[in-house]
Amino acid sequence: METSEFAAAIRKTTDSSLAGGPPVVLDAPEGTGLEELLTAVGRWAGAPRNLAMGGFTDPSLAERTGLPLVEPFGDELQEMRGWACESHWIGCGTVGTAHGTRVVAVIAHREEPAVVGLPEGASWAERLRVVTGWVPVPRRVVDWPAAEADLGTPLPRDYKEIVDLFGTGTFDDYVDLLVPGARGMDLVVWAGLAGDGSGLYEPYAAYPAPGGLLRWGSSEQGLDFVWQTGAADPDDWPVLCGEYGDWRRFDCGLGEFLVRMLTDVRYGFPTSHQRTHYFESYDL
């Protein structure tokens, strides 16, 4: 098994649920170098955090910062780099044994920041509030019946809940939320601009064309964040993200997408590699 195949095996194990069980330790193929393995895993997991180096483990490690990745090895641990990935910790490192140094990977259960401490059934908007540490402030209330009448369609419930909770602003300085009535970021105005035949969303059409794209977010990175309309229930509209005709589809609602974008490295956004997340209000 080559290093790339071993990295794929790590990802496959990560994609399966550990259901809160003990960590899974995988021995790397003979001859695998740690740096080579870190590079291979980093292609899909991003930059790791340093948990142990030169036989010394970071004394500040806790359950929420990667401690489960070092606990299985005790004094044998020499090096360990770790990633947070949704409901898992992933680690790659070296362990000293009587037969020499071996390269290992370890996958451990992780309490998702978007789930832990919340009552069962908490909305995605509430999870997003927890992830970002946002404390709601008094702000202008959106007239949803008027906005939906102007658009000619109801809007997804999770979007309206997020707007009512956060207002106009940016998540991690990466996604700016469009809000009806917001100066320069009015969702209704943007819908009109996109629907004027400009071909902004090629190869898709813009709303109100059947199944057309309706923009809910923007980014200084040149990305468009949209819903693909068409389903009778707007709560079933999938999220698309892209630029210049290159689109990725996410079969989930806006609230789940934002939480996963911030916390799940498998979604592939740079925000998922940050240790903390925030919302900056433009209403203040």
N, C-alpha and C positions, 0 to 999 in steps of 0.2 A: 504494500500500500504506500503510495507516494504522499508527500505532505499535503498536497491539494485535496487528495481523497480523504485524508484524515481530517482536514478542516471541514470538508463536506459532512463527514460522519459526526463531527461535533455539532454542526448546525442541525443535522437531522435529530440528534438526541435533544437538542434545545427545543426543537419544534414539538416534541412530545412532552406531555405533562408529567412532572414528578410528583404531583399531588401532595406536596409537603413532605415527601419522603426524604431519606438520607441522600447526601451528595453522590453523584455518579463519577467515578474516576476512570479515565481512559488512558492507557499507556500508548505513547506515540510509537510509530514504527521505528525499528532499529535504524540509527543513523540520522534521525530527524534532529535538526538544530532548533533551539528555542526561537532565535530571531527569525528563522525561516517560517516557523509555525505562526509566530505573532503577525508576520506580514500576510500570510494566507488568511488567517481569521480576520485580520484587520480590514481586508478588502470588503467584507460585508458587515463587520461589527464596529468599524471606526477605530479611534485611538483608545488604547486601554489605560487604566489607572494602575500605578505602581503600588503593589500591596506588600511585596517583600523583595529584598535585594541583599546579596552577599550574606545570606543566612539570618538577616535581621528583618523581622516583621513589623510593619507600621503599628506602633502601640495604640494609635487612636482608632483602629478598626473596630467597627461595631456591626451589629446585624444588618443595619441599613446601608453600610458602606463597603461590604464585601467580606466580613469575617467568616461566613460559611465556606469560602473558597480556601482558606488556609487551615481551618480546624482539622481536616482529615489527616494532616501530615505531621503535626507536632514539630519536634526538633529536627526532623529530616528535611524540612522545607528549606530550599536555598533561594529560589527566585519564584515570584508569582506576579503576573499581570492579570487584571480583571476587567470585565465589562458588565454593565447592568443591561439586561435585555428582557423587558416586559416582566414576566413572572419567573425569570431565571437569573442567576449569576453564572457567568462563564469565566473560567480562568485557564491560563496556560503558564506552566512553570517547570522548574526542575527540582528533583528530590534526590538527596544523597542516600544511598543504601550500601550495604556491605559489598555489593557487586559493582559499585560505581554510581555515577550520576545517570538518572533517567529523566526524560522529558514526559510530562503528563498534561492532560487536560482534565478539568473538573467542572461539572455542571451541578449547581445547587439551587434549591428553591429560594425564591425571592418574593417578598411581599410587594406587590405593585404599589407605587405611590398613589396611583389613581384609585386604589381599592381599599388599602389598609386604613383602618380607623373609621370607615364610612359604613353606615347602616346598609344592609342588603337592599338592593333595589334603588340605590342612590342614582340620580340622573347623571348623564354625561356632563351636563353643565356644572353640577355640583362637584364632580370629580375634577373637572378643569379648574374650578376655583381652588380646590385643595392643592393640586399640582403646582399652580402658580402662586399660591399664598395670597390670593387677591382678597381684599376687604372691600366690599361694595361701598360706594359713596353716593350721596344724593346727586341725581342727574336728571336731564330732560327725559320725560317718558314718551316713548314712541306711540303714535296713534296707529296701531296695527290695522284696524278695519280700513282706515283711509289709505294706508300704504298698500294693502293687498288689493283694494279697489283700483288704485292707480296702476298696479302691475297687472291686474286681471287674473290673479291666481292667489290662493292661500300660500303661505310660506311654511317651511318645516317648523314643527313645534320646538325642536331643540335649538334651532337658530334664534327664535324669538326669546327663548329662555336665556340663552347666552347673552343676547343684546341687552335684555332687561337687567341681567346680573353685572355685565362688564361695561356696556356702553361702547363708544367708539375708541379704538386704540389698537395696540400691536401686541402680539404674543411673541416673546423672545426677540423682538425687533426683526421678525422674519415674516410674519403674516399680519397684515393690517385688515381689520374687520370693517366691511362696509355696513352702514346703518342708515335706514330711511331718515331723511331730513338732515343728515350730517353734512356740514359744509365741505365740499370737495370729495366726500366719501359717501355720497348718497346712493344707496343701492338702487333706488328707483331711477335716478338720473343715469347711472351707469347702464342700467338695462335698456334705456332709451337710446343711448349712444351706441351700444353694441348692436342694437336691432335696426340700425339705419342702413344696412346693406354694406357695411365696411369690410366684411369678411374677416373680422377680428379672430374668430374661433375656427377657422378652416382646419380640417375638412368638415367640421360640424357647422350647423347653422346656429344663429343666436336666437334666444327666446324673443318673441313669442312663436317662432316657427315650431312645428310639432317636434318634440324631443330636443328642442334647442337648448343651448347652454345659457345659464343665468349666473352672473358673477356675484360672489359673496365676499371675496377677499382679494387683496393685491399684495405685491411684494416688491421691494427694491431690487430683488434678484431677477426681476423680469418675468416672474411666474404669475400665471392667472389661476385663481382658485374659484371653481364654478360648481354648480349643480348641473346634472343632465336631467332636465325636466322630461315629462312624458307620462310618468306613472300617475294614476289618478290621485293617489295619496302622496302629498309632497314629502311626507316622512319616509317614503321609499325612494326618493331621489338619491342616486349615488353621487359621490364627490369625484370630480376630475381635477387634476393639476397638470399644468403644462405650459409650454411656450412655443411659438412659431409652428404650431401644428403637431407638436410632439406631446401627446397626452398620456397620462397614467390614470387608470380608473380604480377607485376604492369603493367597494361595495359595502358602504356603511354610511351613517348619517354624519352631519357636520360635527356634532359634539364628539363622537367617538373618533373621527378623523383627527381633530385637533389634539385630543389626549394622546393618541397613538403617535402623531407626528412629533410631539414633544418628548415622548418617553420610550418609544419602540424603535430600536436601531434597524429593525427589519423593514421599516417604512422608508429608510434611506435618506432622511432629512438630517442636515447637520445639527439641528436643534436637539436631536435625540442623544447626542454625545455630551451635552452639557450636564453638569451635576445639579444645577438648580434652574428653575424656570420662573418667568415673571410675565405680568401684563402691565403695560404702560398706558395709562388713560390719556386720550386726547381731549377729554371733556373737562379736565382739571385746569 
